[in-house]
């Protein structure tokens, strides 16, 4: 009686080995992603500015953005431990710190409670919250009042930052065309009969938009302007600031560095309707890090958390959460 061949079919053996390798690779990526999403790295970035006053040489801005309700350890212990290892002059929180536009923002408050009390903290809201103020009327909202109770400074208008006899400006996102639109609309509405609430709304809008325009228009041309905003300016705007103040540097977030990144390719998608291919496969020079346009330069942080805009993709892939330490330096030019 002949015994059956004890050796498996070579084709099935190769298939088994291939599936085993695929399983090992997938498991390795999964474990790495879980580990990577729960750590934070520090990115150091020097930025040169032509007219930077001498007193602001090596002025350090710590940038935190796009937390989206993420926690790094109990009470943000891991994140705060990293923050306390570095020295900085000011903290800029660049928006989207809330998990969604309706859920609480305790993870952000835990960070605020752990920051050095003597360090100024400036806040600009994003498109997920917490919403600190009305962008049209300038009215401080409930979330803004809570943030202020933690010592946060809401950047609702240009702020002069003094150091000795020198100064620079922190300026929120501002568009001359949008400003003129709201001024014209408010003036038009206020010349008609309005309900009391509408009257109040357009009066506040007129006052606030007029204040913004006046503050920005009276900043001397030689002063340094640091634009603090959540959504980066489009590449075209960075080459010609026709509709914006003469920013010397813009600091933003929003893109998450693409959130999902692939080796040798980089970001595969950003939520930017002005990008080619509707945001897919964007120009990676512009998605994160420092981009030098013809008119100004812009630093975009990859941020800390992730969103679930695409179902089942609420995680970062090959995109370690980061905080940024920007050091201002005077240009050699």
Steps between C-alpha positions, in 0.01 A plus 500: 500500500643837399510770768370841397763766435571660840630820343242770431444634153773761431238749378309482829825525694593822320150638555518417871838673532373806310192526721717458808725786391201720418354425843828581672539826309140603571533414869829691522347809338195476727709476818731778381201725418344449844833579666573792268159663548554512875836673510603858426817636345646850509586674173747788518474757222703817459330771292689800365328838473664799333388782729488305826587733791816408690307437822305221327804308384442136608143575608333160536139417410362164612227389259227254599235416242228256396473303823145385415436386856801266507660414835863408542498325833291577806430876520727545194801392707714380205444818303559729797818315595638574153389864516674547834833388353520803270517877540269734311374857518141456388252224417283513190201263487398476135145362522312171458575391855153353554396150393199637312300818480265385777705289743688638799856625496632372831818359333593856402425635847728232646783634285427859601502406867847349459667782306737740678277768654733787412503419127252684274265267310329624182208315348345495152197282435473247220212333319439232767509715813497604768362814340633786706340794320277601213730566204260761359396701806798426725269399785668272754301177531452271800798281408710815468403607850606161635833526320550850639441364851808283440703809408476451123521812281252487212650640181192679371698804379865595441710499816830681548760280670756708688852405599705783645463793263426276203179336386345269243133425422289188528223538241202267448389388156366804314372549146452853365228384259302321773541799727365737233212262429387499864546875537288568192232249602478637855473860384232402249296304756526772763342745255184288498245410764622198697382285787685581826719188485594565137574861585735386777669243275580739217605774741746260664621387158556857384687593819717189500587500130579872519726436801685221317558713193614796708742293710655330198514816288685696769777242554822659368637341183834421663344301785518119498164323466458138608173361365339251737219305333359151484454445127815563294495750219495354152829471315395776260435738788846432643647617170294821492331633815255713305205434732688472829718707733877490431572200721868421557408150621179300521455214748211261436376143540185333362659261248634246757788451259248301298421275802565191285851503355679242291876439482663673200164660410405708803148634555232343285217742585437836665165674555575787263258576219757727335750218459539314174307172471257622773762453772631160396877460462578862593827685463684375810710816522182681596322243719732518799818669613643829375404622154668808355267686267595803294308735730529328837585175674263260673553226754230231514496267800399136458331525839419247767172321430290365218152538357251244378389689189569179307327207684735253675798729438507689831869437552835624374714276279876557478426845639615536860312758714715807547542829677704775338757736648550789259805716568501844338833619365606807312576438135859541385383686189 
